[in-house]
Amino acid sequence: MAQWQELLRLDSVLQDRVRQLYEGQLPREIRHWLADWIENQDWGSAAVDENKASSCFHALLGHLEELWNRSVQENNILQGPDFLGMKHYLVQHFQDKPVNLAILVSECLKEEKKILTSANPAEFCSNPGMQQKRRKLDNNVAELKMEILEVKKEIKTLESLNEKLDFIQMTWQNRVENNIGLAHSQAVVEEECLKQANLITQTKQGPLEKSVQNSVAFERQKNMDNRVGIIRGSVQLMDQAVKYIEDMQDDFDFRYKTLQSRESSDRNSDMMKQEVTRLQEMLNRLDFKRKEILSKMDVVIKEIDDLMTSQLNPELQDWKRRQQIAAIGGPLLTGLEQLQSWFTLTVQSLFQIKRQLDKLAELVVKVTYESDPIPLQKPQLEEQVKYLIYHLIKSSFVVEKQPCMAAHLDKPLIIKTGVQFTTKVSLLVKLPEVDYQLKVKTTFDKDLPPGRVRQFFILTNNTKVMDIEDYSNGCLSVEFRHLQLKEKKYINGTKGNESLLSVTEELHSLSFEACFTVQGLAIDLETFSLPLVVISNVSQLPGGWASVMWYNLLTDEPRNLVFFGNPPPANWSQLSEVLSWQFSSFAGRGLNKDQLAMLGEKLLGQHASCGDYQVSWSKFSKENILGKPFSFWMWLDSILELIKKHLQPVWSENYIMGFVSKEMERALLKDKEPGTFLLRFSESHLGGITFTWVEHSDSGDVKFNSVEPYTKNALSSLPFADIIRDYKVISDGVVPENPLKFLYPDIPKDEAFGRLYNSQPSKVHPYLRCIFIPISELRSNANTTPCSSQSPEPPMTPGEFDMLSEQLCFDIDTMSSPYSE
């Protein structure tokens, strides 16, 4: 027997306890008329799980809707239960917090069981203190459930950090196990995991990254979800209200026509008068309901308008800004699926209101009267709905993937003529009524600024049809994968007057157009890519990337193609963060505050300590560094390329100090053990790395020795770690030896670089191999900065040196380096 049926058989005293249980908490009618359905749900699980609570809540609303429809079909609205009123009550009191309903019902069901138990004297009297203990236990359980909800939120945050830590541990475990010579593998793993865990918890975010992360805060998303959900719920209730009005009108129409069909002789009877009075009451009620639904529609439409203006459009602009930041190496771009959900639910609500207005127009055709509110208010409401649909769909047409060449995925928005590039556009709304033959046409430089010299056109097919992708949540998108630019030819081979801007400062745009038709509404769609830089030679790539960084750092304007006519300066605090992103994106590890401080000194001099100091575009990218034939950005970009192609493992291990002045270098090394060295990037060469080591003479003098920088030419022949291992110098005829002992501050060389060594010492061969032997010679009268080889070549390995010593017929000490000064 159902629990509620057992309660109905209790005496009046116990039934009064049940009444008190629901009084002021939940209408008893809901418990009575939905008894079987309520008792078959798992309210205990729903009380501690928000998702299950929401599922139960909406299932309950759906069940009430079915019962209401059945009452309408059976013409039992007045005599039967008010299922529609029950639904309105639940929506009004529990829509925002379905879990509160789950907790309430769960506790009520438990209390009902206690009341049933107390009705059995034998069971009740067997342990008089049992009821009090159970009540106390139930209270504790309720408190525990609320605590569990809070703990679950904390667990989600911790899980993301644990995933990062597990990945780091697995990565380093594999690295260590692959190097059999490291017996202390477990210690290395633990040490590295501790280091990386501290890095995760202690890393300080820059101002740009903080602003990006704060803009997608959980609370803001939750608020949006709630508002969109409330609007959807209100629109669903309006559907029921319109259906109710239709049923009322059908009833009125039937009675009215029945009355008209009666004999004229019967029209003065008392029954006829009563029927006329009843019809007038029905018409008054119908008029009230029409005014009520139109008023609700007006409220919901205004709520949608406010949602779009105050939250949805700002969220879209925020996503576009984060797309700019991600394009120049910032945090990964997320949130598109969430935007798709918000746009889709909102536009579906608007189309549903439009259908409701159309339905009201149909009702007017059947029944209308003087001062009917529908003909008066419907046109204005319909115009508002169409206006909102138009602007919502128009703004939902976005460039999901900015133009990018396949060979340079890490540097989007730079296009080389004659090279294919890809881009992707999407529609953030999912509507089943859409004609899927939605053609998108792309045009290059649709609105070119006046005075622009170079002009281009798309060489390949520039029209494609949007389609639904499996992973796009049913939204339309199209990807252009084989676009290619070609420069227009000029009459007589001349372009006219030369532009004041350089090639990499000229900005271009790619436009996308389509015509969207749905439910009789035709909407012209148009969107644009972020500004592009077009180059004709890969040597222009660094300059182009500087322009892309500068633009997307300093403005969120989508199409300011004359930006570099008067480029604004950048704050060093912002610029330094973007520069660090370049190293984390291209080289695998960003820059620390000391490295950024050295870069600031190099660029700004004494103003480096001022984070708000303004850096001009010219000083960053165009003007040469004092005494050097290259600009600051060209120097930094050459270092990025060197790391990416030749120094990635050493840089990732954090063994390269990199950016440190010569003065600071000597200050760091002077008190260290002889043979202590550090690695830094050359300030005088483009894309060069050098190492400096310290020596102490017998008289106590400190000497610093630096090797001529290694560039890509030397590093293409031998890995840098092997060069560190095999490096030799000769001094006063002494047999060459490796002076490098400890990586700064005090890490044994082989311990630091052992896992990175690639080539092994050569085996003895029957024939003498011809090799180059670059040897730095330190003479007794040399100053503290030794002469270094003019063009470093890969040094010989220890095995090759031993073999050479044994087989050559002359003393190696008498041999001088052809590269030494």
Helices and strands as residue ranges (DSSP letters): H 3-8, H 12-22, H 28-33, H 35-39, H 43-46, H 50-73, H 83-94, H 98-118, H 121-125, H 130-177, H 185-202, H 207-214, H 218-260, G 264-266, H 270-307, I 308-312, H 313-327, H 336-366, H 373-395, E 397-405, G 406-408, E 414-416, E 421-427, E 439-444, E 456-458, E 463-465, E 467-468, E 476-483, E 485-487, G 491-493, G 503-505, E 510-518, E 521-528, E 533-535, G 538-540, H 541-554, G 563-565, E 570-571, H 572-586, H 593-604, G 605-609, E 614-615, H 617-617, I 618-622, H 632-642, I 643-647, H 648-652, H 662-669, E 676-681, E 689-696, E 702-706, H 712-715, H 720-726, E 729-731, E 742-743, E 747-748, H 749-753, G 754-756, E 776-778, H 798-807, G 812-814
